[in-house]
Amino acid sequence: MLPELEEPIIAIYDNNFSADEIKQLVAFYQSPVGRKIVVQLPQLAQQIVTMGQSWGQQAGARAVERIRAAAKQKGYDL
């Protein structure tokens, strides 16, 4: 880690976690599953983003259809 980033990052962790929680985080990340999550998290995040984008496109298409149907009932042709 770059020395100029170390202190600000420590401060951020100190503001968000107790000393005991930080010890638990260290223990977790030293465990097999903790090491695995470090490796897998970027892939998981990408898969979640892709799924969210797909869901958003489908939700948007459904919304457009509902808007068109409501407009048609009022005599508008969109």
LOPA-657501 format. One record per residue (C-alpha): residue in three letters; x, y, z. Coordinates in nm, 3 decimals. Layout:
BEGIN
<atom><martor>ala</martor><u>X</u><v>Y</v><w>Z</w></atom>
...
//
This chain:
BEGIN
<atom><martor>met</martor><u>0.000</u><v>0.000</v><w>0.000</w></atom>
<atom><martor>leu</martor><u>0.118</u><v>0.350</v><w>-0.074</w></atom>
<atom><martor>pro</martor><u>0.231</u><v>0.520</v><w>0.249</w></atom>
<atom><martor>glu</martor><u>0.030</u><v>0.837</v><w>0.175</w></atom>
<atom><martor>leu</martor><u>-0.289</u><v>0.628</v><w>0.155</w></atom>
<atom><martor>glu</martor><u>-0.231</u><v>0.413</v><w>0.461</w></atom>
<atom><martor>glu</martor><u>-0.331</u><v>0.664</v><w>0.729</w></atom>
<atom><martor>pro</martor><u>-0.646</u><v>0.791</v><w>0.551</w></atom>
<atom><martor>ile</martor><u>-0.761</u><v>0.433</v><w>0.488</w></atom>
<atom><martor>ile</martor><u>-0.696</u><v>0.340</v><w>0.851</w></atom>
<atom><martor>ala</martor><u>-0.903</u><v>0.642</v><w>0.957</w></atom>
<atom><martor>ile</martor><u>-1.191</u><v>0.533</v><w>0.733</w></atom>
<atom><martor>tyr</martor><u>-1.188</u><v>0.185</v><w>0.887</w></atom>
<atom><martor>asp</martor><u>-1.163</u><v>0.334</v><w>1.237</w></atom>
<atom><martor>asn</martor><u>-1.468</u><v>0.551</v><w>1.167</w></atom>
<atom><martor>asn</martor><u>-1.672</u><v>0.253</v><w>1.051</w></atom>
<atom><martor>phe</martor><u>-1.559</u><v>-0.040</v><w>1.264</w></atom>
<atom><martor>ser</martor><u>-1.468</u><v>-0.101</v><w>1.627</w></atom>
<atom><martor>ala</martor><u>-1.126</u><v>-0.245</v><w>1.710</w></atom>
<atom><martor>asp</martor><u>-1.290</u><v>-0.582</v><w>1.780</w></atom>
<atom><martor>glu</martor><u>-1.470</u><v>-0.575</v><w>1.444</w></atom>
<atom><martor>ile</martor><u>-1.144</u><v>-0.500</v><w>1.265</w></atom>
<atom><martor>lys</martor><u>-0.984</u><v>-0.799</v><w>1.437</w></atom>
<atom><martor>gln</martor><u>-1.277</u><v>-1.012</v><w>1.321</w></atom>
<atom><martor>leu</martor><u>-1.239</u><v>-0.879</v><w>0.965</w></atom>
<atom><martor>val</martor><u>-0.868</u><v>-0.963</v><w>0.966</w></atom>
<atom><martor>ala</martor><u>-0.945</u><v>-1.314</v><w>1.090</w></atom>
<atom><martor>phe</martor><u>-1.214</u><v>-1.355</v><w>0.825</w></atom>
<atom><martor>tyr</martor><u>-0.992</u><v>-1.240</v><w>0.539</w></atom>
<atom><martor>gln</martor><u>-0.718</u><v>-1.474</v><w>0.656</w></atom>
<atom><martor>ser</martor><u>-0.960</u><v>-1.768</v><w>0.649</w></atom>
<atom><martor>pro</martor><u>-1.012</u><v>-1.985</v><w>0.338</w></atom>
<atom><martor>val</martor><u>-1.355</u><v>-1.836</v><w>0.267</w></atom>
<atom><martor>gly</martor><u>-1.221</u><v>-1.484</v><w>0.326</w></atom>
<atom><martor>arg</martor><u>-0.941</u><v>-1.542</v><w>0.077</w></atom>
<atom><martor>lys</martor><u>-1.198</u><v>-1.685</v><w>-0.167</w></atom>
<atom><martor>ile</martor><u>-1.429</u><v>-1.382</v><w>-0.142</w></atom>
<atom><martor>val</martor><u>-1.136</u><v>-1.153</v><w>-0.222</w></atom>
<atom><martor>val</martor><u>-1.078</u><v>-1.348</v><w>-0.543</w></atom>
<atom><martor>gln</martor><u>-1.445</u><v>-1.400</v><w>-0.634</w></atom>
<atom><martor>leu</martor><u>-1.589</u><v>-1.060</v><w>-0.542</w></atom>
<atom><martor>pro</martor><u>-1.499</u><v>-0.884</v><w>-0.869</w></atom>
<atom><martor>gln</martor><u>-1.667</u><v>-1.164</v><w>-1.067</w></atom>
<atom><martor>leu</martor><u>-1.969</u><v>-1.162</v><w>-0.836</w></atom>
<atom><martor>ala</martor><u>-2.001</u><v>-0.786</v><w>-0.871</w></atom>
<atom><martor>gln</martor><u>-1.985</u><v>-0.808</v><w>-1.250</w></atom>
<atom><martor>gln</martor><u>-2.249</u><v>-1.082</v><w>-1.258</w></atom>
<atom><martor>ile</martor><u>-2.475</u><v>-0.876</v><w>-1.032</w></atom>
<atom><martor>val</martor><u>-2.429</u><v>-0.566</v><w>-1.249</w></atom>
<atom><martor>thr</martor><u>-2.511</u><v>-0.765</v><w>-1.563</w></atom>
<atom><martor>met</martor><u>-2.821</u><v>-0.914</v><w>-1.399</w></atom>
<atom><martor>gly</martor><u>-2.930</u><v>-0.568</v><w>-1.279</w></atom>
<atom><martor>gln</martor><u>-2.888</u><v>-0.420</v><w>-1.625</w></atom>
<atom><martor>ser</martor><u>-3.097</u><v>-0.696</v><w>-1.777</w></atom>
<atom><martor>trp</martor><u>-3.365</u><v>-0.653</v><w>-1.513</w></atom>
<atom><martor>gly</martor><u>-3.363</u><v>-0.276</v><w>-1.568</w></atom>
<atom><martor>gln</martor><u>-3.409</u><v>-0.316</v><w>-1.943</w></atom>
<atom><martor>gln</martor><u>-3.699</u><v>-0.555</v><w>-1.891</w></atom>
<atom><martor>ala</martor><u>-3.859</u><v>-0.328</v><w>-1.630</w></atom>
<atom><martor>gly</martor><u>-3.817</u><v>-0.031</v><w>-1.863</w></atom>
<atom><martor>ala</martor><u>-3.983</u><v>-0.219</v><w>-2.149</w></atom>
<atom><martor>arg</martor><u>-4.275</u><v>-0.315</v><w>-1.924</w></atom>
<atom><martor>ala</martor><u>-4.312</u><v>0.046</v><w>-1.812</w></atom>
<atom><martor>val</martor><u>-4.317</u><v>0.169</v><w>-2.171</w></atom>
<atom><martor>glu</martor><u>-4.588</u><v>-0.084</v><w>-2.257</w></atom>
<atom><martor>arg</martor><u>-4.799</u><v>0.028</v><w>-1.959</w></atom>
<atom><martor>ile</martor><u>-4.756</u><v>0.392</v><w>-2.058</w></atom>
<atom><martor>arg</martor><u>-4.853</u><v>0.317</v><w>-2.418</w></atom>
<atom><martor>ala</martor><u>-5.158</u><v>0.121</v><w>-2.303</w></atom>
<atom><martor>ala</martor><u>-5.267</u><v>0.403</v><w>-2.071</w></atom>
<atom><martor>ala</martor><u>-5.210</u><v>0.661</v><w>-2.347</w></atom>
<atom><martor>lys</martor><u>-5.407</u><v>0.450</v><w>-2.595</w></atom>
<atom><martor>gln</martor><u>-5.703</u><v>0.434</v><w>-2.353</w></atom>
<atom><martor>lys</martor><u>-5.698</u><v>0.815</v><w>-2.353</w></atom>
<atom><martor>gly</martor><u>-5.692</u><v>0.830</v><w>-2.732</w></atom>
<atom><martor>tyr</martor><u>-5.320</u><v>0.886</v><w>-2.785</w></atom>
<atom><martor>asp</martor><u>-5.113</u><v>0.672</v><w>-3.019</w></atom>
<atom><martor>leu</martor><u>-4.752</u><v>0.666</v><w>-2.904</w></atom>
//
